[in-house]
């Protein structure tokens, strides 16, 4: 049995409508703050695609009004499940922009857990969008994704393992200046910009680094705004670090 849902959020962003449009309606823009690697055909009827961990999900663009509105919808599954997304942009005085996001559709039998994860996740993603526009506007981020199993460890132990592995002072709280020291990787000198029971985010001079944990998995969604050293593969390096941490 399917269950309808709708999540609606609004955020004021420190950017012009054109900058916000670039961030939500182009593949490189979305890569700089959201999840996975993204492709967007800039037209009504075009395809919006996201690839994470080798899995590709597509949606058809149902509205494409530059600087104003972007909407898309996935195809319905056999049981009727689908997701629809709408972004509405409104410029404000002083150079800021209000972005309204509506995420709706039909969820399956485990709809309560899925809806709860979506409800908790969207405020964080919009926070990351604000961080991107406030500190890295005009730059394109390279997405870095890594994932590993955390086994039967309680959530508290998983969080503690991440904090130890990064050599962070605990507890991790938003607004704290830190220097993370992940073994085998360059140190991250920056600030904790978000911290809740499931994730925390660090902002440095050249990147946004996010660590998620829950449901037996640990994931990282980073966005890097500086070129990698010659021959370096940041995604492979972070995957190796994460896998070793929970081996």
N, CA, C and O of each residue as an XYZ file, in Angstrom:
988
protein
N       0.843     -1.189      0.000
C       0.000      0.000      0.000
C       0.883      1.245      0.000
O       1.883      1.305      0.715
N       0.509      2.234     -0.803
C       1.275      3.470     -0.861
C       0.659      4.536      0.036
O      -0.522      4.482      0.377
N       1.489      5.502      0.409
C       1.060      6.588      1.298
C       1.536      7.914      0.727
O       2.727      8.067      0.454
N       0.636      8.881      0.536
C       1.053     10.191      0.030
C       1.809     10.972      1.102
O       1.574     10.791      2.297
N       2.711     11.832      0.666
C       3.432     12.684      1.601
C       3.745     14.008      0.917
O       3.729     14.111     -0.310
N       4.027     15.012      1.727
C       4.481     16.299      1.212
C       5.318     16.988      2.280
O       4.918     17.076      3.441
N       6.472     17.470      1.876
C       7.361     18.238      2.742
C       7.584     19.584      2.076
O       7.972     19.643      0.910
N       7.345     20.650      2.796
C       7.513     21.997      2.241
C       8.399     22.811      3.168
O       8.150     22.886      4.372
N       9.434     23.420      2.602
C      10.360     24.232      3.385
C      10.658     25.522      2.642
O      10.519     25.601      1.422
N      11.066     26.521      3.393
C      11.426     27.819      2.819
C      12.694     28.310      3.496
O      12.856     28.173      4.708
N      13.585     28.878      2.709
C      14.844     29.367      3.255
C      15.233     30.658      2.538
O      15.021     30.796      1.334
N      15.804     31.600      3.289
C      16.336     32.824      2.703
C      17.833     32.639      2.490
O      18.563     32.294      3.419
N      18.286     32.873      1.252
C      19.668     32.598      0.880
C      20.413     33.893      0.553
O      19.836     34.812     -0.030
N      21.695     33.967      0.927
C      22.486     35.180      0.694
C      23.038     35.207     -0.727
O      24.252     35.204     -0.928
N      22.148     35.234     -1.703
C      22.556     35.173     -3.101
C      21.442     35.733     -3.974
O      20.302     35.862     -3.530
N      21.773     36.060     -5.207
C      20.791     36.569     -6.148
C      19.963     35.408     -6.707
O      20.384     34.255     -6.615
N      18.786     35.697     -7.289
C      18.007     34.629     -7.929
C      18.803     33.868     -8.991
O      18.661     32.652     -9.115
N      19.633     34.571     -9.754
C      20.427     33.889    -10.778
C      21.425     32.911    -10.148
O      21.634     31.812    -10.662
N      22.036     33.315     -9.039
C      22.974     32.416     -8.359
C      22.254     31.196     -7.790
O      22.760     30.078     -7.877
N      21.083     31.408     -7.212
C      20.313     30.283     -6.675
C      19.886     29.356     -7.808
O      19.956     28.134     -7.673
N      19.448     29.929     -8.913
C      19.053     29.098    -10.056
C      20.229     28.244    -10.535
O      20.061     27.054    -10.804
N      21.390     28.831    -10.641
C      22.571     28.084    -11.062
C      22.851     26.928    -10.106
O      23.294     25.861    -10.532
N      22.593     27.138     -8.814
C      22.871     26.112     -7.805
C      21.865     24.974     -7.825
O      22.214     23.846     -7.477
N      20.628     25.236     -8.220
C      19.601     24.175     -8.170
C      19.238     23.604     -9.531
O      18.613     22.546     -9.602
N      19.617     24.281    -10.620
C      19.125     23.882    -11.942
C      20.223     23.489    -12.916
O      19.961     23.349    -14.111
N      21.457     23.305    -12.428
C      22.551     22.806    -13.264
C      23.231     21.660    -12.536
O      23.256     21.634    -11.305
N      23.782     20.712    -13.282
C      24.465     19.589    -12.650
C      25.613     20.014    -11.762
O      25.674     19.589    -10.608
N      26.548     20.854    -12.263
C      27.658     21.290    -11.404
C      27.182     22.062    -10.179
O      27.783     21.961     -9.110
N      26.095     22.839    -10.329
C      25.569     23.575     -9.192
C      25.067     22.644     -8.103
O      25.385     22.831     -6.929
N      24.282     21.642     -8.485
C      23.742     20.688     -7.506
C      24.866     19.858     -6.890
O      24.831     19.542     -5.701
N      25.871     19.505     -7.713
C      27.025     18.767     -7.192
C      27.693     19.497     -6.036
O      28.315     18.867     -5.180
N      27.568     20.817     -6.005
C      28.295     21.641     -5.047
C      27.661     21.696     -3.668
O      28.245     22.275     -2.752
N      26.453     21.093     -3.490
C      25.821     21.166     -2.160
C      24.928     19.979     -1.828
O      24.681     19.713     -0.652
N      24.434     19.254     -2.840
C      23.492     18.163     -2.570
C      24.222     16.826     -2.576
O      25.403     16.770     -2.233
N      23.554     15.769     -2.951
C      24.131     14.439     -2.903
C      24.482     13.955     -4.307
O      23.831     14.339     -5.279
N      25.509     13.113     -4.415
C      25.831     12.429     -5.651
C      26.356     13.328     -6.753
O      26.724     14.484     -6.541
N      26.373     12.735     -7.948
C      26.764     13.452     -9.163
C      25.511     13.646     -9.996
O      24.741     12.708    -10.202
N      25.312     14.857    -10.471
C      24.024     15.229    -11.033
C      24.148     15.724    -12.475
O      25.141     16.339    -12.865
N      23.108     15.432    -13.245
C      22.993     15.907    -14.620
C      21.591     16.467    -14.791
O      20.614     15.850    -14.367
N      21.491     17.636    -15.413
C      20.186     18.259    -15.632
C      20.120     18.788    -17.057
O      20.913     19.643    -17.453
N      19.168     18.272    -17.821
C      18.908     18.816    -19.149
C      18.070     20.081    -18.982
O      16.969     20.014    -18.435
N      18.563     21.227    -19.436
C      17.906     22.506    -19.142
C      16.695     22.801    -20.029
O      16.718     23.727    -20.839
N      15.648     22.008    -19.867
C      14.429     22.230    -20.647
C      13.290     21.420    -20.054
O      13.516     20.395    -19.410
N      12.083     21.875    -20.271
C      10.919     21.092    -19.896
C      10.895     19.818    -20.733
O      11.062     19.865    -21.952
N      10.687     18.686    -20.077
C      10.756     17.399    -20.751
C      12.127     16.764    -20.703
O      12.293     15.611    -21.099
N      13.123     17.512    -20.216
C      14.469     16.973    -20.084
C      14.585     16.036    -18.891
O      13.634     15.854    -18.131
N      15.754     15.451    -18.741
C      15.998     14.492    -17.670
C      16.887     15.105    -16.597
O      17.893     15.748    -16.895
N      16.500     14.895    -15.355
C      17.324     15.232    -14.204
C      17.783     13.917    -13.582
O      16.951     13.098    -13.191
N      19.082     13.706    -13.487
C      19.609     12.423    -13.015
C      20.605     12.622    -11.885
O      21.392     13.569    -11.884
N      20.554     11.708    -10.923
C      21.505     11.690     -9.807
C      22.109     10.291     -9.709
O      21.391      9.293     -9.749
N      23.435     10.228     -9.579
C      24.128      8.954     -9.425
C      24.861      8.950     -8.097
O      25.690      9.819     -7.830
N      24.546      7.955     -7.259
C      25.189      7.789     -5.953
C      25.572      6.325     -5.795
O      24.735      5.436     -5.950
N      26.840      6.078     -5.485
C      27.273      4.714     -5.263
C      26.963      3.779     -6.416
O      26.639      2.611     -6.200
N      27.060      4.282     -7.645
C      26.801      3.457     -8.822
C      25.337      3.321     -9.181
O      25.014      2.724    -10.208
N      24.435      3.858     -8.363
C      22.996      3.784     -8.632
C      22.520      5.100     -9.239
O      22.767      6.173     -8.688
N      21.848      5.009    -10.359
C      21.369      6.200    -11.064
C      19.845      6.295    -10.949
O      19.128      5.331    -11.212
N      19.374      7.465    -10.554
C      17.936      7.716    -10.476
C      17.606      8.904    -11.363
O      18.308      9.915    -11.361
N      16.515      8.764    -12.130
C      16.143      9.797    -13.071
C      14.755     10.351    -12.789
O      13.890      9.661    -12.247
N      14.559     11.607    -13.168
C      13.253     12.256    -13.100
C      13.081     13.083    -14.368
O      14.063     13.514    -14.973
N      11.852     13.297    -14.760
C      11.560     14.124    -15.927
C      11.222     15.537    -15.463
O      10.433     15.719    -14.536
N      11.813     16.521    -16.102
C      11.577     17.913    -15.735
C      10.210     18.353    -16.269
O       9.963     18.328    -17.475
N       9.345     18.748    -15.365
C       7.982     19.141    -15.743
C       7.797     20.652    -15.805
O       6.802     21.124    -16.356
N       8.729     21.420    -15.253
C       8.689     22.876    -15.341
C      10.115     23.400    -15.316
O      10.914     22.991    -14.475
N      10.436     24.300    -16.231
C      11.781     24.874    -16.311
C      11.645     26.337    -16.692
O      11.601     26.688    -17.871
N      11.580     27.191    -15.667
C      11.422     28.630    -15.849
C      12.629     29.297    -15.205
O      12.620     29.554    -14.001
N      13.678     29.584    -15.993
C      14.934     30.098    -15.432
C      14.734     31.271    -14.479
O      14.050     32.248    -14.782
N      15.365     31.127    -13.306
C      15.291     32.154    -12.278
C      14.018     32.165    -11.476
O      13.858     32.990    -10.577
N      13.076     31.233    -11.792
C      11.787     31.256    -11.110
C      11.349     29.897    -10.579
O      11.057     29.766     -9.391
N      11.299     28.885    -11.440
C      10.673     27.619    -11.023
C      11.310     26.443    -11.745
O      11.557     26.484    -12.950
N      11.569     25.388    -10.970
C      12.054     24.115    -11.496
C      11.251     23.009    -10.836
O      11.114     22.988     -9.612
N      10.715     22.087    -11.633
C       9.949     20.967    -11.078
C      10.295     19.700    -11.847
O      10.579     19.747    -13.044
N      10.270     18.567    -11.152
C      10.557     17.280    -11.781
C       9.807     16.180    -11.054
O       9.353     16.352     -9.922
N       9.687     15.034    -11.738
C       8.963     13.904    -11.155
C       9.569     12.611    -11.665
O       9.859     12.478    -12.854
N       9.761     11.655    -10.758
C      10.263     10.349    -11.157
C       9.131      9.528    -11.769
O       7.955      9.826    -11.561
N       9.492      8.501    -12.518
C       8.486      7.579    -13.040
C       7.891      6.779    -11.886
O       8.553      6.552    -10.873
N       6.639      6.354    -12.044
C       5.987      5.563    -11.001
C       6.503      4.128    -11.028
O       6.660      3.534    -12.094
N       6.763      3.580     -9.846
C       7.150      2.172     -9.726
C       5.914      1.294     -9.932
O       4.805      1.804    -10.095
N       6.110     -0.018     -9.925
C       4.992     -0.933    -10.155
C       3.886     -0.755     -9.128
O       2.710     -0.930     -9.447
N       4.249     -0.409     -7.904
C       3.231     -0.225     -6.867
C       2.723      1.219     -6.797
O       1.948      1.560     -5.903
N       3.150      2.052     -7.720
C       2.675      3.428     -7.764
C       3.579      4.453     -7.104
O       3.311      5.651     -7.202
N       4.627      4.028     -6.444
C       5.499      4.970     -5.747
C       6.187      5.927     -6.727
O       6.600      5.521     -7.814
N       6.306      7.189     -6.336
C       7.041      8.184     -7.114
C       7.413      9.338     -6.200
O       6.913      9.450     -5.081
N       8.300     10.194     -6.695
C       8.661     11.410     -5.975
C       8.635     12.591     -6.934
O       9.012     12.475     -8.100
N       8.187     13.720     -6.423
C       8.137     14.957     -7.203
C       8.827     16.060     -6.417
O       8.759     16.106     -5.189
N       9.493     16.948     -7.148
C      10.246     18.029     -6.532
C       9.884     19.345     -7.220
O       9.748     19.399     -8.442
N       9.731     20.391     -6.435
C       9.470     21.711     -6.988
C      10.292     22.739     -6.218
O      10.307     22.746     -4.987
N      10.981     23.612     -6.968
C      11.761     24.698     -6.389
C      11.200     26.012     -6.917
O      11.074     26.195     -8.128
N      10.867     26.917     -6.019
C      10.322     28.217     -6.383
C      11.248     29.309     -5.853
O      11.608     29.308     -4.675
N      11.629     30.231     -6.720
C      12.613     31.263     -6.394
C      11.952     32.636     -6.404
O      11.183     32.960     -7.309
N      12.261     33.439     -5.387
C      11.736     34.805     -5.316
C      12.823     35.728     -4.784
O      13.287     35.563     -3.656
N      13.229     36.696     -5.594
C      14.243     37.649     -5.169
C      13.708     38.617     -4.132
O      12.526     38.961     -4.147
N      14.568     39.054     -3.240
C      14.216     40.022     -2.206
C      15.183     41.201     -2.234
O      16.273     41.110     -2.798
N      14.774     42.302     -1.621
C      15.651     43.471     -1.551
C      16.922     43.125     -0.784
O      16.923     42.274      0.106
N      17.999     43.805     -1.155
C      19.259     43.566     -0.469
C      20.080     42.450     -1.069
O      21.128     42.096     -0.530
N      19.623     41.884     -2.185
C      20.399     40.846     -2.856
C      20.165     39.444     -2.367
O      20.866     38.530     -2.800
N      19.202     39.228     -1.474
C      18.917     37.877     -0.996
C      17.792     37.251     -1.824
O      17.139     37.930     -2.616
N      17.580     35.963     -1.632
C      16.576     35.213     -2.382
C      15.879     34.231     -1.461
O      16.520     33.580     -0.636
N      14.566     34.126     -1.602
C      13.804     33.112     -0.880
C      13.605     31.917     -1.802
O      13.143     32.060     -2.934
N      13.956     30.755     -1.311
C      13.762     29.505     -2.035
C      12.746     28.656     -1.287
O      12.909     28.374     -0.100
N      11.699     28.252     -1.993
C      10.711     27.346     -1.409
C      10.853     26.000     -2.096
O      10.892     25.916     -3.323
N      10.929     24.953     -1.297
C      11.092     23.591     -1.800
C       9.880     22.762     -1.393
O       9.485     22.758     -0.227
N       9.292     22.061     -2.358
C       8.192     21.146     -2.076
C       8.582     19.770     -2.594
O       8.810     19.587     -3.790
N       8.656     18.813     -1.690
C       8.979     17.422     -2.027
C       7.753     16.587     -1.693
O       7.332     16.535     -0.537
N       7.178     15.932     -2.695
C       5.935     15.195     -2.485
C       5.964     13.887     -3.266
O       6.913     13.606     -3.997
N       4.906     13.090     -3.098
C       4.811     11.838     -3.846
C       4.100     10.763     -3.069
O       3.294     11.038     -2.180
N       4.414      9.522     -3.421
C       3.857      8.349     -2.750
C       4.995      7.474     -2.265
O       5.924      7.189     -3.020
N       4.934      7.041     -1.005
C       5.923      6.151     -0.408
C       5.319      4.767     -0.217
O       4.098      4.607     -0.233
N       6.189      3.754     -0.034
C       5.739      2.373      0.082
C       5.405      1.962      1.503
O       5.086      2.799      2.348
N       5.483      0.635      1.760
C       5.036      0.092      3.041
C       5.822      0.633      4.228
O       5.263      0.812      5.310
N       7.104      0.892      4.037
C       7.927      1.423      5.138
C       7.924      2.950      5.111
O       8.936      3.584      5.410
N       6.796      3.527      4.755
C       6.702      4.965      4.501
C       7.036      5.808      5.723
O       7.573      6.906      5.583
N       6.724      5.308      6.929
C       6.959      6.135      8.112
C       8.446      6.414      8.307
O       8.834      7.555      8.558
N       9.288      5.371      8.192
C      10.726      5.565      8.349
C      11.290      6.412      7.218
O      12.132      7.281      7.446
N      10.824      6.157      5.992
C      11.332      6.904      4.846
C      10.934      8.378      4.938
O      11.746      9.267      4.682
N       9.687      8.622      5.303
C       9.229      9.998      5.443
C      10.017     10.713      6.541
O      10.405     11.869      6.374
N      10.253     10.031      7.657
C      10.982     10.649      8.761
C      12.398     11.014      8.340
O      12.910     12.069      8.715
N      13.047     10.118      7.539
C      14.399     10.412      7.068
C      14.401     11.617      6.127
O      15.300     12.454      6.198
N      13.406     11.711      5.252
C      13.316     12.856      4.351
C      13.051     14.145      5.128
O      13.644     15.187      4.849
N      12.154     14.054      6.099
C      11.798     15.235      6.894
C      13.011     15.766      7.661
O      13.187     16.978      7.792
N      13.837     14.861      8.163
C      15.019     15.283      8.914
C      16.149     15.738      7.999
O      16.950     16.595      8.372
N      16.212     15.159      6.795
C      17.326     15.447      5.913
C      17.253     16.776      5.191
O      18.279     17.424      4.984
N      16.042     17.198      4.800
C      15.929     18.406      3.996
C      16.462     19.661      4.690
O      17.168     20.433      4.042
N      16.166     19.909      5.964
C      16.746     21.110      6.590
C      18.273     21.124      6.524
O      18.878     22.180      6.342
N      18.892     19.962      6.669
C      20.345     19.906      6.581
C      20.820     20.252      5.171
O      21.754     21.037      5.012
N      20.190     19.677      4.152
C      20.632     19.947      2.781
C      20.475     21.424      2.422
O      21.332     21.992      1.745
N      19.397     22.042      2.868
C      19.222     23.465      2.587
C      20.239     24.309      3.362
O      20.683     25.353      2.883
N      20.599     23.851      4.551
C      21.686     24.509      5.291
C      22.981     24.449      4.474
O      23.707     25.439      4.386
N      23.267     23.291      3.881
C      24.484     23.151      3.079
C      24.427     24.045      1.849
O      25.443     24.612      1.449
N      23.244     24.178      1.242
C      23.084     25.102      0.128
C      23.424     26.523      0.565
O      24.104     27.246     -0.163
N      22.960     26.931      1.744
C      23.277     28.266      2.243
C      24.785     28.415      2.463
O      25.368     29.440      2.108
N      25.410     27.396      3.045
C      26.858     27.450      3.259
C      27.594     27.603      1.930
O      28.543     28.379      1.819
N      27.148     26.858      0.932
C      27.779     26.935     -0.375
C      27.664     28.342     -0.957
O      28.658     28.911     -1.406
N      26.457     28.903     -0.951
C      26.254     30.219     -1.551
C      26.921     31.331     -0.742
O      27.351     32.337     -1.306
N      27.006     31.153      0.557
C      27.616     32.178      1.408
C      29.138     32.180      1.314
O      29.762     33.234      1.425
N      29.741     31.007      1.110
C      31.198     30.909      1.206
C      31.901     30.453     -0.068
O      33.111     30.639     -0.198
N      31.173     29.864     -1.006
C      31.824     29.335     -2.205
C      31.102     29.748     -3.488
O      31.263     29.095     -4.519
N      30.322     30.803     -3.441
C      29.570     31.252     -4.614
C      30.515     31.500     -5.790
O      31.591     32.073     -5.622
N      30.104     31.063     -6.975
C      30.924     31.226     -8.163
C      31.939     30.122     -8.366
O      32.630     30.094     -9.384
N      32.039     29.207     -7.407
C      32.969     28.086     -7.522
C      32.169     26.793     -7.688
O      31.030     26.692     -7.230
N      32.768     25.829     -8.336
C      32.103     24.541     -8.553
C      32.735     23.491     -7.664
O      33.955     23.323     -7.662
N      31.908     22.783     -6.906
C      32.405     21.762     -6.002
C      32.471     20.388     -6.661
O      31.621     20.028     -7.476
N      33.485     19.643     -6.294
C      33.600     18.250     -6.734
C      33.009     17.370     -5.645
O      33.497     17.391     -4.515
N      31.961     16.591     -5.953
C      31.359     15.750     -4.917
C      32.226     14.537     -4.606
O      32.800     13.921     -5.504
N      32.311     14.208     -3.334
C      33.044     13.030     -2.864
C      32.085     12.203     -2.017
O      31.521     12.699     -1.041
N      31.902     10.942     -2.397
C      30.986     10.056     -1.679
C      31.740      8.826     -1.203
O      32.555      8.268     -1.936
N      31.467      8.405      0.031
C      32.026      7.165      0.561
C      31.008      6.551      1.500
O      30.240      7.267      2.144
N      30.997      5.221      1.583
C      30.023      4.530      2.425
C      30.640      3.235      2.945
O      31.438      2.594      2.260
N      30.262      2.863      4.157
C      30.670      1.580      4.710
C      29.629      1.128      5.723
O      28.822      1.925      6.201
N      29.657     -0.160      6.045
C      28.751     -0.699      7.059
C      29.337     -0.456      8.450
O      30.547     -0.551      8.658
N      28.462     -0.145      9.382
C      28.904      0.024     10.770
C      28.505     -1.166     11.633
O      28.729     -1.158     12.843
N      27.914     -2.190     11.017
C      27.554     -3.395     11.748
C      26.451     -3.152     12.768
O      25.528     -2.369     12.543
N      26.570     -3.843     13.893
C      25.555     -3.748     14.951
C      25.908     -2.708     16.010
O      25.286     -2.658     17.072
N      26.904     -1.883     15.717
C      27.304     -0.884     16.702
C      26.156      0.083     16.997
O      25.463      0.518     16.078
N      25.955      0.416     18.249
C      24.966      1.465     18.571
C      25.373      2.791     17.956
O      26.553      3.038     17.712
N      24.382      3.644     17.708
C      24.640      4.936     17.074
C      25.676      5.749     17.842
O      26.510      6.426     17.240
N      25.624      5.683     19.172
C      26.574      6.447     19.978
C      28.008      6.001     19.705
O      28.904      6.838     19.590
N      28.233      4.692     19.599
C      29.577      4.192     19.341
C      30.058      4.572     17.947
O      31.240      4.854     17.753
N      29.152      4.579     16.981
C      29.527      4.979     15.616
C      29.962      6.440     15.611
O      30.978      6.796     15.014
N      29.185      7.275     16.281
C      29.527      8.707     16.359
C      30.887      8.875     17.029
O      31.727      9.634     16.546
N      31.104      8.184     18.115
C      32.370      8.301     18.834
C      33.537      7.839     17.975
O      34.618      8.426     18.039
N      33.336      6.790     17.168
C      34.399      6.308     16.294
C      34.761      7.357     15.240
O      35.939      7.568     14.952
N      33.756      8.008     14.668
C      34.023      9.076     13.703
C      34.780     10.230     14.353
O      35.743     10.743     13.782
N      34.351     10.635     15.536
C      34.990     11.747     16.228
C      36.443     11.411     16.547
O      37.330     12.243     16.360
N      36.690     10.181     17.033
C      38.064      9.771     17.324
C      38.895      9.703     16.050
O      40.041     10.150     16.021
N      38.300      9.136     14.986
C      39.038      8.989     13.743
C      39.436     10.317     13.126
O      40.421     10.395     12.391
N      38.677     11.354     13.420
C      38.998     12.691     12.927
C      39.795     13.517     13.939
O      40.183     14.651     13.658
N      40.031     12.943     15.108
C      40.746     13.628     16.197
C      40.042     14.927     16.589
O      40.686     15.947     16.835
N      38.717     14.871     16.644
C      37.930     16.037     17.024
C      37.699     16.054     18.528
O      37.622     14.996     19.152
N      37.589     17.241     19.119
C      37.177     17.305     20.520
C      35.697     16.973     20.613
O      34.904     17.459     19.807
N      35.320     16.167     21.566
C      33.905     15.833     21.721
C      33.291     16.593     22.880
O      34.018     17.006     23.783
N      31.989     16.794     22.893
C      31.085     16.491     21.777
C      31.219     17.504     20.645
O      31.678     18.627     20.854
N      30.812     17.094     19.443
C      30.875     17.978     18.285
C      29.653     18.893     18.303
O      28.518     18.415     18.303
N      29.879     20.195     18.319
C      28.777     21.155     18.387
C      28.960     22.236     17.329
O      30.084     22.631     17.019
N      27.842     22.710     16.777
C      27.890     23.736     15.745
C      28.512     25.013     16.287
O      28.256     25.409     17.424
N      29.332     25.654     15.460
C      29.991     26.891     15.832
C      31.379     26.716     16.400
O      32.072     27.703     16.645
N      31.808     25.467     16.617
C      33.116     25.198     17.199
C      34.200     25.193     16.125
O      34.035     24.560     15.081
N      35.302     25.890     16.373
C      36.464     25.823     15.495
C      37.229     24.549     15.806
O      37.494     24.249     16.970
N      37.584     23.798     14.770
C      38.254     22.518     14.976
C      39.329     22.322     13.925
O      39.347     22.990     12.891
N      40.223     21.391     14.214
C      41.138     20.870     13.213
C      41.000     19.358     13.227
O      41.456     18.689     14.154
N      40.368     18.829     12.194
C      40.236     17.380     12.068
C      41.517     16.823     11.467
O      42.116     17.431     10.579
N      41.931     15.657     11.961
C      43.170     15.047     11.486
C      42.890     13.594     11.107
O      43.233     12.688     11.866
N      42.271     13.354      9.941
C      42.013     11.974      9.503
C      43.315     11.319      9.042
O      44.050     11.898      8.242
N      43.601     10.124      9.541
C      44.860      9.453      9.230
C      45.028      9.281      7.722
O      44.125      8.806      7.034
N      46.207      9.679      7.219
C      46.513      9.505      5.811
C      45.918     10.549      4.893
O      46.078     10.467      3.675
N      45.232     11.533      5.459
C      44.600     12.594      4.675
C      45.038     13.955      5.210
O      45.453     14.058      6.364
N      44.952     14.998      4.387
C      45.321     16.326      4.887
C      44.400     16.749      6.027
O      43.223     16.388      6.027
N      44.906     17.499      6.990
C      44.050     17.997      8.077
C      43.001     18.958      7.553
O      43.190     19.614      6.529
N      41.883     19.029      8.279
C      40.778     19.920      7.919
C      40.666     20.989      8.997
O      40.197     20.723     10.104
N      41.092     22.177      8.669
C      41.071     23.279      9.612
C      39.851     24.133      9.310
O      39.805     24.805      8.279
N      38.848     24.115     10.210
C      37.636     24.851      9.900
C      36.682     24.950     11.071
O      37.090     25.013     12.230
N      35.396     24.962     10.739
C      34.342     25.174     11.722
C      33.247     24.141     11.559
O      32.904     23.763     10.439
N      32.698     23.683     12.672
C      31.525     22.819     12.626
C      30.322     23.715     12.335
O      30.015     24.618     13.114
N      29.643     23.466     11.217
C      28.500     24.313     10.850
C      27.160     23.647     11.141
O      26.128     24.318     11.156
N      27.162     22.341     11.371
C      25.916     21.607     11.652
C      26.267     20.391     12.497
O      27.273     19.725     12.254
N      25.436     20.107     13.487
C      25.630     18.899     14.283
C      24.280     18.484     14.849
O      23.647     19.249     15.577
N      23.836     17.266     14.515
C      22.648     16.693     15.130
C      22.941     15.237     15.458
O      24.098     14.821     15.403
N      21.931     14.458     15.796
C      22.161     13.085     16.231
C      22.606     12.157     15.114
O      23.098     11.062     15.386
N      22.441     12.574     13.854
C      22.738     11.698     12.729
C      23.888     12.156     11.853
O      24.399     11.375     11.051
N      24.304     13.403     11.990
C      25.304     13.919     11.064
C      26.001     15.150     11.653
O      25.500     15.796     12.574
N      27.166     15.444     11.092
C      27.798     16.727     11.375
C      28.564     17.174     10.137
O      28.982     16.359      9.314
N      28.735     18.483     10.025
C      29.366     19.070      8.848
C      30.464     20.027      9.269
O      30.304     20.794     10.218
N      31.582     19.976      8.556
C      32.698     20.887      8.762
C      32.883     21.735      7.507
O      32.809     21.221      6.390
N      33.121     23.019      7.688
C      33.453     23.894      6.570
C      34.884     24.371      6.722
O      35.253     24.923      7.759
N      35.689     24.162      5.696
C      37.052     24.669      5.673
C      37.141     25.753      4.598
O      36.129     26.137      4.013
N      38.339     26.237      4.346
C      38.513     27.270      3.323
C      38.260     26.727      1.927
O      38.006     27.498      1.001
N      38.326     25.418      1.761
C      38.172     24.866      0.416
C      37.228     23.672      0.340
O      37.298     22.892     -0.610
N      36.334     23.514      1.338
C      35.409     22.394      1.225
C      34.350     22.327      2.313
O      34.472     22.942      3.372
N      33.313     21.565      2.020
C      32.259     21.206      2.976
C      32.332     19.701      3.161
O      32.244     18.947      2.192
N      32.492     19.263      4.406
C      32.710     17.846      4.712
C      31.596     17.365      5.640
O      31.426     17.880      6.745
N      30.841     16.367      5.173
C      29.694     15.891      5.941
C      29.840     14.408      6.261
O      30.232     13.608      5.411
N      29.515     14.056      7.512
C      29.603     12.679      8.002
C      28.239     12.273      8.546
O      27.749     12.869      9.505
N      27.613     11.245      7.927
C      26.285     10.760      8.312
C      26.414      9.364      8.910
O      27.266      8.580      8.493
N      25.570      9.059      9.883
C      25.582      7.696     10.430
C      24.174      7.308     10.861
O      23.417      8.131     11.377
N      23.837      6.036     10.640
C      22.528      5.533     11.039
C      22.148      4.300     10.247
O      22.622      4.108      9.127
N      21.288      3.453     10.821
C      20.764      2.250     10.159
C      21.863      1.327      9.655
O      21.755      0.757      8.570
N      22.923      1.181     10.447
C      23.988      0.247     10.093
C      24.939      0.739      9.028
O      25.796     -0.021      8.576
N      24.815      1.999      8.608
C      25.663      2.540      7.554
C      26.296      3.850      8.009
O      25.738      4.580      8.828
N      27.469      4.127      7.460
C      28.117      5.422      7.626
C      28.394      5.965      6.229
O      28.952      5.267      5.382
N      28.004      7.208      5.995
C      28.170      7.811      4.683
C      28.856      9.162      4.807
O      28.748      9.844      5.826
N      29.566      9.533      3.745
C      30.166     10.853      3.669
C      29.757     11.498      2.359
O      29.849     10.883      1.297
N      29.305     12.740      2.440
C      29.017     13.554      1.267
C      29.840     14.829      1.399
O      29.447     15.755      2.109
N      30.980     14.879      0.716
C      31.839     16.055      0.773
C      31.720     16.838     -0.536
O      31.341     16.293     -1.573
N      32.054     18.128     -0.462
C      32.070     18.987     -1.647
C      33.379     19.773     -1.594
O      33.575     20.612     -0.714
N      34.274     19.494     -2.547
C      35.620     20.061     -2.524
C      35.754     21.147     -3.582
O      35.388     20.945     -4.740
N      36.285     22.307     -3.176
C      36.348     23.459     -4.060
C      37.769     23.843     -4.451
O      37.979     24.905     -5.036
N      38.736     23.006     -4.141
C      40.119     23.254     -4.543
C      40.606     22.047     -5.337
O      40.189     20.922     -5.057
N      41.474     22.254     -6.316
C      41.981     21.131     -7.112
C      42.716     20.125     -6.228
O      43.414     20.504     -5.288
N      42.552     18.853     -6.539
C      43.283     17.813     -5.812
C      44.736     17.813     -6.267
O      45.022     18.142     -7.418
N      45.663     17.445     -5.374
C      47.064     17.322     -5.791
C      47.185     16.356     -6.975
O      46.370     15.447     -7.134
N      48.193     16.564     -7.784
C      48.385     15.712     -8.961
C      48.382     14.238     -8.577
O      49.096     13.811     -7.670
N      47.574     13.485     -9.280
C      47.528     12.045     -9.048
C      46.654     11.615     -7.888
O      46.462     10.417     -7.680
N      46.113     12.564     -7.120
C      45.309     12.213     -5.950
C      43.863     11.948     -6.369
O      43.336     12.577     -7.286
N      43.247     11.011     -5.679
C      41.831     10.688     -5.879
C      41.147     10.838     -4.524
O      41.128      9.889     -3.740
N      40.583     12.015     -4.230
C      39.992     12.242     -2.900
C      38.918     11.229     -2.546
O      38.835     10.799     -1.396
N      38.093     10.840     -3.512
C      37.028      9.888     -3.198
C      37.594      8.543     -2.768
O      37.123      7.959     -1.792
N      38.598      8.043     -3.486
C      39.221      6.770     -3.113
C      39.903      6.880     -1.754
O      39.850      5.950     -0.951
N      40.544      8.020     -1.500
C      41.251      8.199     -0.222
C      40.273      8.237      0.948
O      40.527      7.624      1.984
N      39.149      8.956      0.793
C      38.167      9.001      1.873
C      37.475      7.648      2.050
O      37.147      7.263      3.172
N      37.255      6.936      0.965
C      36.661      5.609      1.093
C      37.591      4.669      1.851
O      37.145      3.894      2.697
N      38.874      4.739      1.549
C      39.846      3.905      2.252
C      39.874      4.250      3.738
O      39.920      3.356      4.583
N      39.848      5.525      4.054
C      39.867      5.955      5.462
C      38.623      5.448      6.187
O      38.723      4.914      7.292
N      37.464      5.611      5.577
C      36.217      5.211      6.239
C      36.146      3.700      6.413
O      35.746      3.215      7.472
N      36.525      2.962      5.393
C      36.488      1.498      5.482
C      37.417      0.994      6.573
O      37.062      0.086      7.325
N      38.613      1.582      6.663
C      39.570      1.157      7.686
C      39.062      1.489      9.083
O      39.317      0.742     10.028
N      38.347      2.602      9.225
C      37.857      3.020     10.527
C      36.847      2.041     11.101
O      36.781      1.854     12.316
N      36.053      1.409     10.225
C      35.006      0.497     10.692
C      35.273     -0.947     10.287
O      34.352     -1.762     10.233
N      36.526     -1.261     10.004
C      36.878     -2.631      9.631
C      36.728     -3.567     10.819
O      36.981     -4.766     10.697
